[in-house]
Amino acid sequence: MRQLAEDFPQAEYPDLIVGLGRPDDAAVYRLDDERVLIQTTDFFTPIVDDPWLYGAIAAANSMSDVYAMGGQVRVCLNIAGFPEDLPSETIFEILAGGAAKVQEADAAIAGGHTVTNPEPFYGLSVTGMAAPGSLIRKGRAAAGDHLVLTKALGTGIITTAAKLTGASEDSRTRQARHAQGKPDLDPAHLDSAIASMTQLNRAAAKAGRAADVRSGTDITGYGLLGHAVEMAAASSADAPVRLQIEAARVPALPGAFDYIGAGYLTRGSIRNPEHFGSKVAVAGSVPAARRTLLWEAETSGGLLLAVPASAVGTFGAVCEGEEQPFWEIGQVVPAREDDPVIELL
């Protein structure tokens, strides 16, 4: 996609504030001096068995990029593909789950497009709005900012455990897994992961706007460390900075470390450190399982925000009023150009 950037130069599209240039979470188009349009799209195949929950998770994930940019969701279009033999009741439940999340966002579904596909997929095209001054970008983190995370990690690990230990697993495979000491999925752990994935990032974005946050992103396929690398690299365009993350302060969903120990991992646990690892300096005291947690892919993850030191109290007060959890996990510090952009302590 980046190869197309030269076909749409900024000089010829001055109102396209965020496009194919520097990576960010959504496209942003200036309407006038007081409003910008935020646009994004996302979809994926089922990660849970319940069709309503699948639709709800996919919708929450799709809307997350608008919240990561500091915006508010206004209108959505369904994007879906279903096998010809999928029962209509199942399709309805998927769409109903997505619609419930869009309604929770005080937005509307205005239509969409569906195709026939061998494997189901579902998501949204999302349009949001923001004031130009309230935009949150991957860049613009400044030395002295506090790093906060608004959801615990482990959704990719736990949903992988659900797939590998679910009802479709044959008895021989189950016996072999038990012989290796690998645990079954605890349903309570999956419930916690689903609750996290269906939670909108709306309240977190509201707190970010109140605290005048200028830099942030949401945590999805690249894991916490991969997305932190993007954020630090974009922020270093003007003055080099490094994100110091205290590994022990990063929250994990219940059961996540048990499933890491059992090897219930996504491909992100290998691909993300391969791609971003050269940008990350890891202290020897950080346990291997915790490193894996921070590299693992997330679905509908929380926001990673660089909150100005003077506004941490404001951010916390809004989160408390919205019953939005958050964890302070590190800080932004000055760096030299040749330093790793992430320091994991």
Secondary structure per residue as TSV (DSSP state, phi and psi in degrees):
chain	resnum	aa	ss	phi	psi
A	1	M	-	360.0	-38.6
A	2	R	G	-62.9	-25.3
A	3	Q	G	-63.2	-19.5
A	4	L	G	-84.1	-6.0
A	5	A	G	-58.0	-37.3
A	6	E	G	-69.0	-17.3
A	7	D	G	-79.5	-14.3
A	8	F	S	-130.2	64.7
A	9	P	-	-63.3	145.1
A	10	Q	G	-55.6	-36.9
A	11	A	G	-62.9	-29.9
A	12	E	G	-90.2	-12.3
A	13	Y	-	-131.9	65.1
A	14	P	T	-63.4	-23.0
A	15	D	T	-87.2	-6.1
A	16	L	E	-84.7	91.9
A	17	I	E	-69.8	-41.8
A	18	V	E	-128.7	117.7
A	19	G	S	-138.0	-123.8
A	20	L	S	-92.0	9.5
A	21	G	S	-78.5	-113.7
A	22	R	S	-66.2	140.1
A	23	P	-	-65.0	139.2
A	24	D	-	-150.2	-178.1
A	25	D	S	-84.7	-21.0
A	26	A	S	-157.8	163.9
A	27	A	E	-82.3	145.9
A	28	V	E	-132.7	128.3
A	29	Y	E	-124.8	128.5
A	30	R	E	-76.2	122.9
A	31	L	-	-88.3	-44.6
A	32	D	S	-161.9	-167.9
A	33	D	S	-69.2	-14.9
A	34	E	S	-114.4	-8.5
A	35	R	-	-140.8	138.7
A	36	V	E	-125.4	149.5
A	37	L	E	-97.7	132.9
A	38	I	E	-114.7	127.9
A	39	Q	E	-130.6	139.8
A	40	T	E	-156.2	166.8
A	41	T	E	-151.5	149.4
A	42	D	E	-162.5	152.2
A	43	F	E	-162.4	158.8
A	44	F	E	-158.1	170.5
A	45	T	-	-80.6	166.5
A	46	P	-	-60.1	138.7
A	47	I	S	-118.3	-6.3
A	48	V	S	-134.5	161.8
A	49	D	S	-78.7	-33.6
A	50	D	-	-71.6	119.5
A	51	P	H	-64.7	-37.2
A	52	W	H	-64.8	-44.8
A	53	L	H	-65.8	-38.2
A	54	Y	H	-57.4	-47.8
A	55	G	H	-61.8	-40.4
A	56	A	H	-65.4	-42.8
A	57	I	H	-64.7	-45.2
A	58	A	H	-62.2	-39.1
A	59	A	H	-68.8	-44.6
A	60	A	H	-60.2	-41.3
A	61	N	H	-63.8	-42.1
A	62	S	H	-64.7	-38.9
A	63	M	H	-76.7	-15.4
A	64	S	H	-59.9	-35.9
A	65	D	H	-65.5	-32.0
A	66	V	H	-65.9	-43.4
A	67	Y	H	-65.5	-36.4
A	68	A	H	-63.2	-25.6
A	69	M	T	-89.2	3.0
A	70	G	T	85.2	12.3
A	71	G	-	-97.4	-178.4
A	72	Q	E	-123.2	135.3
A	73	V	E	-74.3	137.3
A	74	R	E	-117.8	-47.4
A	75	V	E	-148.2	146.1
A	76	C	E	-133.6	154.3
A	77	L	E	-122.5	134.6
A	78	N	E	-70.8	140.2
A	79	I	E	-125.8	118.4
A	80	A	E	-149.5	152.7
A	81	G	E	-140.2	134.1
A	82	F	E	-137.5	146.6
A	83	P	-	-64.7	152.0
A	84	E	T	-62.2	-29.4
A	85	D	T	-95.2	7.5
A	86	L	S	-72.3	128.2
A	87	P	-	-58.3	140.9
A	88	S	H	-60.2	-31.2
A	89	E	H	-63.6	-37.2
A	90	T	H	-67.9	-43.4
A	91	I	H	-60.2	-44.3
A	92	F	H	-59.8	-42.7
A	93	E	H	-63.7	-40.1
A	94	I	H	-60.9	-49.0
A	95	L	H	-66.0	-36.0
A	96	A	H	-66.7	-39.3
A	97	G	H	-62.6	-42.3
A	98	G	H	-64.7	-41.9
A	99	A	H	-62.7	-37.0
A	100	A	H	-62.7	-38.9
A	101	K	H	-70.7	-37.8
A	102	V	H	-64.5	-40.4
A	103	Q	H	-63.7	-39.6
A	104	E	H	-60.4	-30.4
A	105	A	T	-81.4	3.5
A	106	D	T	58.4	37.4
A	107	A	-	-121.9	-179.6
A	108	A	E	-130.5	147.6
A	109	I	E	-93.6	124.7
A	110	A	E	-110.8	6.0
A	111	G	E	148.2	-150.1
A	112	G	E	152.8	-164.4
A	113	H	E	-149.0	136.0
A	114	T	E	-127.2	138.8
A	115	V	E	-126.4	164.0
A	116	T	E	-83.5	131.4
A	117	N	-	-147.1	143.0
A	118	P	S	-59.4	-34.0
A	119	E	S	-119.3	137.5
A	120	P	-	-63.2	143.6
A	121	F	E	-142.5	152.0
A	122	Y	E	-154.1	145.1
A	123	G	E	-175.5	-163.1
A	124	L	E	-136.9	148.6
A	125	S	E	-95.3	126.4
A	126	V	E	-121.9	133.1
A	127	T	E	-116.2	128.1
A	128	G	E	-127.4	174.6
A	129	M	E	-133.1	155.3
A	130	A	E	-159.3	162.3
A	131	A	-	-82.3	141.2
A	132	P	G	-53.0	-37.2
A	133	G	G	-74.1	-10.9
A	134	S	G	-103.2	4.5
A	135	L	-	-63.3	136.9
A	136	I	-	-106.2	125.9
A	137	R	B	-116.7	161.9
A	138	K	S	-64.9	-33.3
A	139	G	S	-82.9	-175.8
A	140	R	-	79.6	11.9
A	141	A	-	-68.6	137.8
A	142	A	-	-122.0	148.1
A	143	A	T	-54.0	133.4
A	144	G	T	101.9	-18.2
A	145	D	-	-64.8	149.1
A	146	H	E	-95.6	136.0
A	147	L	E	-90.4	124.6
A	148	V	E	-124.4	147.5
A	149	L	E	-123.4	138.0
A	150	T	S	-109.1	2.1
A	151	K	S	-144.4	147.6
A	152	A	-	-70.2	157.3
A	153	L	B	-95.3	158.1
A	154	G	-	128.9	2.9
A	155	T	H	-64.2	-41.2
A	156	G	H	-64.0	-40.1
A	157	I	H	-64.7	-46.6
A	158	I	H	-70.7	-40.5
A	159	T	H	-69.2	-29.5
A	160	T	H	-67.2	-41.7
A	161	A	H	-60.1	-38.3
A	162	A	H	-63.7	-40.1
A	163	K	H	-67.4	-40.6
A	164	L	H	-79.3	-17.2
A	165	T	T	-123.0	19.1
A	166	G	S	-82.6	-170.8
A	167	A	T	-64.5	-24.4
A	168	S	T	-78.0	-8.7
A	169	E	S	-71.5	128.2
A	170	D	-	-77.0	161.4
A	171	S	H	-63.9	-36.3
A	172	R	H	-64.9	-43.1
A	173	T	H	-63.9	-40.4
A	174	R	H	-63.1	-43.3
A	175	Q	H	-63.1	-42.1
A	176	A	H	-64.5	-39.9
A	177	R	H	-64.4	-43.7
A	178	H	H	-63.9	-37.0
A	179	A	H	-63.8	-28.1
A	180	Q	T	-85.9	0.8
A	181	G	T	78.5	17.8
A	182	K	-	-87.9	129.2
A	183	P	-	-77.9	157.2
A	184	D	-	-73.0	162.5
A	185	L	-	-73.6	132.5
A	186	D	-	-83.4	118.9
A	187	P	H	-54.7	-31.7
A	188	A	H	-65.1	-33.1
A	189	H	H	-68.3	-40.9
A	190	L	H	-65.8	-38.4
A	191	D	H	-60.1	-41.4
A	192	S	H	-64.6	-40.8
A	193	A	H	-65.4	-41.1
A	194	I	H	-65.2	-41.4
A	195	A	H	-59.9	-38.1
A	196	S	H	-68.2	-45.3
A	197	M	H	-68.5	-28.1
A	198	T	H	-89.6	-5.9
A	199	Q	S	-76.0	124.9
A	200	L	-	-70.1	151.4
A	201	N	S	-88.0	17.5
A	202	R	H	-62.2	-48.7
A	203	A	H	-66.3	-37.9
A	204	A	H	-62.9	-40.2
A	205	A	H	-65.4	-38.9
A	206	K	H	-60.7	-44.2
A	207	A	H	-64.0	-38.2
A	208	G	H	-62.9	-41.5
A	209	R	H	-64.9	-41.7
A	210	A	H	-63.2	-32.4
A	211	A	T	-92.4	8.5
A	212	D	T	56.6	40.0
A	213	V	-	-69.0	136.2
A	214	R	-	-114.8	-13.5
A	215	S	E	-133.0	132.6
A	216	G	E	179.5	176.1
A	217	T	E	-163.1	169.7
A	218	D	E	-106.2	156.1
A	219	I	-	-99.7	113.7
A	220	T	S	-133.7	-122.7
A	221	G	T	-63.4	-27.7
A	222	Y	T	-84.3	-2.5
A	223	G	H	73.6	170.8
A	224	L	H	-57.8	-46.4
A	225	L	H	-70.5	-39.1
A	226	G	H	-63.5	-45.0
A	227	H	H	-69.7	-32.2
A	228	A	H	-65.3	-37.6
A	229	V	H	-60.1	-46.2
A	230	E	H	-58.8	-43.2
A	231	M	H	-64.7	-45.2
A	232	A	H	-67.5	-41.6
A	233	A	H	-63.6	-42.9
A	234	A	H	-66.3	-34.8
A	235	S	H	-75.3	-18.6
A	236	S	T	-87.1	3.6
A	237	A	T	-62.3	-34.9
A	238	D	T	-94.8	-51.7
A	239	A	S	-139.5	124.0
A	240	P	-	-57.7	132.9
A	241	V	E	-132.9	161.9
A	242	R	E	-130.7	139.7
A	243	L	E	-95.1	117.2
A	244	Q	E	-94.1	118.7
A	245	I	E	-115.7	126.5
A	246	E	-	-90.0	105.7
A	247	A	G	-56.6	-38.9
A	248	A	G	-68.6	-17.3
A	249	R	G	-91.9	-6.2
A	250	V	S	-79.5	123.7
A	251	P	-	-76.9	147.6
A	252	A	B	-122.2	143.5
A	253	L	-	-66.9	151.3
A	254	P	T	-55.8	131.7
A	255	G	T	90.0	-11.2
A	256	A	H	-58.4	-43.3
A	257	F	H	-72.1	-29.8
A	258	D	H	-61.7	-42.9
A	259	Y	H	-76.9	-28.9
A	260	I	H	-62.1	-45.5
A	261	G	H	-60.7	-30.0
A	262	A	T	-83.8	-6.6
A	263	G	T	82.9	20.1
A	264	Y	-	-84.8	80.4
A	265	L	-	-122.6	156.4
A	266	T	-	-90.4	171.8
A	267	R	T	-64.5	-21.5
A	268	G	H	-61.7	-27.2
A	269	S	H	-65.4	-21.4
A	270	I	H	-103.0	-46.2
A	271	R	H	-67.5	-40.6
A	272	N	H	-64.2	-48.8
A	273	P	H	-66.3	-30.1
A	274	E	H	-63.0	-39.5
A	275	H	H	-82.9	-40.2
A	276	F	H	-109.2	-7.7
A	277	G	G	-58.3	-31.9
A	278	S	G	-66.9	-15.6
A	279	K	G	-95.2	0.2
A	280	V	E	-120.9	125.7
A	281	A	E	-101.0	120.9
A	282	V	E	-111.1	126.7
A	283	A	-	-67.0	143.2
A	284	G	T	-63.3	-18.5
A	285	S	T	-80.2	-8.1
A	286	V	S	-79.3	119.3
A	287	P	-	-62.0	150.2
A	288	A	H	-59.6	-40.4
A	289	A	H	-64.0	-35.9
A	290	R	H	-72.6	-34.5
A	291	R	H	-61.3	-44.5
A	292	T	H	-59.2	-44.4
A	293	L	H	-55.5	-42.6
A	294	L	H	-77.0	-18.3
A	295	W	H	-91.8	-21.2
A	296	E	S	-66.2	147.5
A	297	A	-	-67.2	145.4
A	298	E	-	-119.3	152.6
A	299	T	S	-113.9	127.8
A	300	S	S	50.8	49.7
A	301	G	-	-75.3	178.6
A	302	G	-	-82.6	-173.1
A	303	L	E	-97.4	140.1
A	304	L	E	-104.6	116.2
A	305	L	E	-124.2	142.3
A	306	A	E	-97.4	100.4
A	307	V	E	-94.2	125.8
A	308	P	-	-54.1	140.7
A	309	A	G	-56.0	-36.6
A	310	S	G	-72.3	-11.8
A	311	A	G	-115.6	7.7
A	312	V	H	-61.4	-39.1
A	313	G	H	-62.4	-43.1
A	314	T	H	-62.5	-45.4
A	315	F	H	-58.7	-46.6
A	316	G	H	-64.5	-37.4
A	317	A	H	-66.0	-42.2
A	318	V	H	-66.0	-42.9
A	319	C	H	-60.1	-42.2
A	320	E	H	-62.5	-43.0
A	321	G	H	-65.5	-28.5
A	322	E	T	-96.3	3.6
A	323	E	T	54.7	41.3
A	324	Q	-	-103.8	113.1
A	325	P	-	-70.5	155.2
A	326	F	-	-157.2	157.4
A	327	W	E	-132.3	131.7
A	328	E	E	-81.2	120.7
A	329	I	E	-119.6	0.9
A	330	G	E	167.1	-158.9
A	331	Q	E	-152.4	166.0
A	332	V	E	-101.4	131.0
A	333	V	E	-129.9	159.1
A	334	P	E	-64.1	157.0
A	335	A	-	-146.3	165.3
A	336	R	-	-94.2	159.4
A	337	E	T	-60.8	-29.8
A	338	D	T	-94.4	4.1
A	339	D	S	-76.3	150.6
A	340	P	-	-58.9	143.1
A	341	V	S	-82.2	-14.5
A	342	I	E	-124.5	134.9
A	343	E	E	-121.4	113.0
A	344	L	E	-97.5	115.6
A	345	L	-	-104.8	360.0
